[in-house]
């Protein structure tokens, strides 16, 4: 079987592709693929392996040999799924490859914001400790996590792991019902839990139901010292409303690993605000990038190939 990887560089140069290669007769590897190169590079291939490269109806229509699309991620929004189904092209994605990595990153954001680390680091860079009249700086009151209430949206493998780690710090953890979930979900809504939350962490998909789940109305219901974390997808929070709340002292801290447009080639207000004296952290969608997680993607993709081949 002949397969082509269109954006191998998205996994990093230190990843071993051998588990995938052993399932195939031929594997062509491209680090990057421009939109206009997609169809030509896949001509004659039976398997397309992609992370974020778009496979739209036009491209799929020019690839009669294609039998399988393997997505090197959980999200499949870059694939025209309806077109693939109509053409009899199977699709497989991967899940739960980065649980430990993303959960660790989430706790890093939580701890850093609770310690007001961005603000104290800025004070140090400006020499404020050097000029302090006594031994420490205490201008920014920190948040002790013991007995504080963490509300998590998303009780899957990742959200559950974040809850376990937070429990190790003595936090009380609640899980909110996910908008758009099952009708028999008996968990309280985020709107119900938000006023008592000391921190909120998002681990749900971006859907029509979760777009701007954290909006101006919900932000207005929070404690002014509450922390907000998003390691899920950009757009689940209204980033502009959250930034306004942070600037106005209505939000205690904001940590995001995702933005609505990635990479943010035109910039983003949160990036511009990093120069301001705010309790704000933005990381470049790298919560998932531990070597172990990236190699796990390869292993799971190899499993998907083996299962497809075994099915005939």
C-alpha positions in Angstrom: 0.0 0.0 0.0 1.2 3.5 -0.9 0.8 6.3 1.6 1.8 10.0 1.6 2.4 12.2 4.7 1.7 15.8 3.7 2.8 17.7 6.8 5.3 15.5 8.7 7.1 18.6 10.1 4.0 19.2 12.3 5.2 16.2 14.4 8.8 17.5 14.8 12.0 16.2 13.4 12.8 14.0 16.4 9.9 11.6 15.8 10.4 8.0 14.4 8.0 7.2 11.6 9.1 3.5 11.4 5.9 2.1 13.0 4.0 3.7 10.1 6.5 2.6 7.5 6.3 -1.1 8.5 2.6 -1.1 7.7 3.2 0.0 4.1 4.9 -0.9 0.8 5.8 2.8 0.2 5.7 5.9 2.2 6.4 9.4 0.8 7.1 12.1 3.4 6.7 15.8 2.9 7.5 18.2 5.7 5.0 20.9 4.4 2.4 20.9 1.6 0.9 24.1 0.1 -2.8 24.0 -0.8 -2.0 23.9 -4.5 0.3 20.8 -4.0 -2.2 18.6 -2.2 -3.7 16.7 -5.1 -0.5 16.3 -7.1 1.3 14.8 -4.2 -1.4 12.3 -3.5 -1.9 11.1 -7.1 -1.8 7.3 -7.1 -1.6 7.1 -3.3 -4.1 4.9 -1.4 -3.6 6.5 1.9 -3.3 10.2 2.8 -1.7 11.0 6.2 -2.3 14.6 7.4 -2.3 16.7 10.5 -3.7 20.1 9.5 -3.5 20.1 5.7 -6.9 20.6 4.2 -8.5 17.8 2.1 -11.5 19.4 0.5 -14.0 18.1 -2.0 -12.0 19.4 -5.0 -8.9 17.6 -3.9 -10.7 14.4 -3.0 -12.4 14.4 -6.4 -9.1 14.2 -8.1 -7.8 11.2 -6.2 -9.7 8.1 -7.4 -7.1 5.7 -5.9 -7.5 7.1 -2.4 -9.0 4.6 0.1 -8.0 6.0 3.5 -7.3 9.3 5.3 -5.3 9.1 8.5 -5.5 12.2 10.6 -2.5 12.8 12.9 -4.8 14.5 15.4 -8.2 14.2 17.1 -9.9 17.0 15.2 -11.0 16.3 11.7 -12.3 19.8 10.7 -9.6 20.0 8.0 -11.3 17.1 6.1 -14.4 17.3 4.0 -15.9 14.3 5.8 -19.1 14.3 3.8 -17.1 14.2 0.5 -14.9 11.4 1.8 -17.9 9.3 2.8 -19.6 9.9 -0.5 -16.5 8.7 -2.3 -16.1 5.6 -0.1 -12.9 6.9 1.5 -12.4 5.8 5.1 -11.1 8.1 7.7 -9.3 7.4 11.0 -8.1 9.9 13.6 -6.2 9.5 16.9 -7.3 10.3 20.4 -5.9 10.4 24.0 -2.3 10.7 22.8 -1.5 13.8 24.8 -3.4 13.4 28.0 -0.4 13.6 30.3 1.2 16.4 28.3 -1.8 18.6 28.1 -2.9 18.0 31.7 0.6 18.9 32.9 0.5 22.1 30.8 -2.9 23.0 32.2 -1.6 22.7 35.8 1.4 24.8 34.8 -0.9 27.6 33.7 -3.1 27.2 36.8 -0.1 27.3 39.2 1.6 30.2 37.4 -1.5 32.3 37.4 -2.3 31.4 41.0 1.2 32.6 42.0 0.7 35.8 39.8 3.9 34.7 38.1 3.6 36.9 35.0 3.2 40.0 37.2 6.1 39.2 39.5 8.4 38.3 36.6 7.6 41.7 35.1 8.4 43.4 38.4 11.7 41.6 38.6 12.7 42.6 35.0 12.0 46.2 35.9 14.2 46.1 39.0 11.4 46.5 41.6 12.8 43.8 43.9 16.2 45.6 43.9 14.6 48.7 45.1 12.2 47.1 47.6 12.4 48.5 51.2 12.3 45.0 52.6 13.1 41.4 51.6 10.2 40.5 49.3 7.6 41.8 46.9 3.9 41.3 47.8 2.1 43.7 45.6 0.1 41.0 43.9 -1.8 38.8 46.3 -1.5 35.1 45.3 -4.2 32.4 45.3 -3.6 29.4 47.6 -5.2 26.4 45.8 -6.1 24.3 48.8 -9.9 24.2 49.3 -10.4 26.3 46.2 -13.1 25.3 43.7 -12.0 24.3 40.2 -14.8 23.9 37.6 -13.9 21.8 34.5 -15.8 21.7 31.3 -15.2 18.3 29.7 -15.1 15.1 31.8 -13.4 13.0 29.2 -9.9 11.5 29.7 -8.2 14.8 29.7 -10.6 16.8 31.9 -10.7 13.9 34.3 -6.9 13.8 34.5 -6.7 17.6 35.2 -9.3 17.0 37.9 -7.1 14.3 39.5 -4.0 16.6 39.4 -5.9 19.5 40.9 -7.1 17.3 43.6 -3.5 16.6 44.6 -3.2 20.3 45.4 -6.3 20.1 47.6 -8.7 21.7 45.2 -12.4 20.8 45.2 -13.3 19.8 41.6 -16.7 20.0 39.8 -17.5 19.0 36.3 -20.0 21.2 34.3 -22.3 19.7 31.8 -21.1 20.3 28.2 -23.4 22.3 26.0 -24.5 20.1 23.1 -23.9 16.9 25.1 -26.5 14.2 25.9 -29.9 15.2 27.0 -29.6 13.1 30.2 -26.5 14.9 31.4 -27.4 15.6 35.1 -24.3 17.7 35.8 -24.9 21.4 36.6 -24.3 23.9 33.8 -21.3 26.1 33.7 -23.5 29.1 34.3 -24.7 27.6 37.5 -21.2 26.7 38.8 -19.3 29.8 37.6 -20.2 32.2 40.4 -18.6 29.9 43.0 -15.6 29.0 40.9 -12.1 30.0 41.8 -10.8 28.6 38.5 -12.4 27.3 35.3 -10.6 25.0 32.9 -11.9 24.2 29.5 -11.4 20.7 27.9 -14.3 20.4 25.5 -14.5 20.5 21.7 -15.3 23.7 19.8 -18.8 23.4 18.4 -21.7 25.7 17.7 -22.9 25.0 21.2 -19.5 25.8 22.8 -18.5 28.8 20.7 -18.1 31.7 23.1 -19.2 29.5 26.0 -17.4 31.9 28.2 -18.8 35.2 27.1 -19.4 38.6 28.6 -22.4 37.4 30.6 -20.6 34.5 32.2 -17.5 36.6 32.9 -19.6 39.1 34.7 -20.8 36.3 37.0 -17.3 35.3 38.1 -15.4 36.2 41.3 -13.0 39.0 40.4 -10.0 36.8 41.5 -11.1 33.8 39.4 -8.7 32.2 37.0 -9.7 31.1 33.4 -7.8 28.4 31.5 -8.3 27.3 27.9 -6.2 24.4 26.6 -9.0 23.2 24.3 -9.8 25.3 21.2 -9.7 29.0 20.5 -13.1 30.5 20.4 -14.6 28.6 23.3 -14.0 31.8 25.2 -14.7 35.3 23.9 -11.1 36.3 24.1 -11.8 40.0 23.7 -14.4 40.0 26.5 -11.9 38.0 28.7 -9.1 40.5 28.0 -11.4 43.4 28.9 -12.4 41.7 32.2 -8.7 41.1 33.0 -7.8 44.7 32.3 -10.7 46.0 34.4 -9.9 43.8 37.4 -13.0 41.6 36.9 -10.9 38.5 36.2 -7.9 37.3 38.3 -5.9 35.6 35.6 -6.2 34.3 32.0 -4.1 31.4 30.5 -4.7 30.2 27.0 -2.8 27.7 24.8 -5.1 28.3 21.8 -6.4 31.1 19.7 -9.2 31.2 17.1 -6.7 31.5 14.2 -3.5 29.5 14.3 -0.9 30.6 13.6 -2.1 34.1 14.3 -0.5 35.7 11.3 -2.4 38.9 11.6 -1.7 39.1 15.4 -4.2 38.9 18.2 -5.2 41.3 21.0 -4.0 38.7 23.6 -0.6 38.7 22.1 -0.4 42.5 22.1 -1.5 42.5 25.7 1.5 40.4 26.9 3.4 43.7 27.3 0.8 45.0 29.8 1.0 44.4 33.6 -1.6 41.7 33.5 -1.8 38.2 35.0 -1.9 36.8 31.5 -0.2 33.8 29.9 -0.4 32.8 26.2 1.4 29.7 24.9 1.7 28.7 21.2 -0.6 25.7 21.1 2.2 23.6 22.6 0.5 21.8 25.5 0.5 18.6 23.5 4.1 18.6 22.2 6.0 16.4 24.6 8.1 13.8 22.6 6.1 11.0 24.3 2.8 12.4 23.0 4.1 13.0 19.5 5.5 9.5 19.2 2.2 8.2 20.5 0.5 9.8 17.5 2.7 7.7 15.2 2.0 4.5 17.2 -1.8 5.1 17.1 -1.7 5.9 13.3 0.2 2.7 12.7 -2.5 0.9 14.6 -5.1 2.6 12.4 -3.3 1.4 9.3 -3.0 -2.1 10.6 -6.7 -2.3 11.5 -7.7 -0.9 8.0 -5.5 -3.4 6.2 -6.8 -6.3 8.4 -10.4 -5.3 7.5 -9.7 -5.9 3.8 
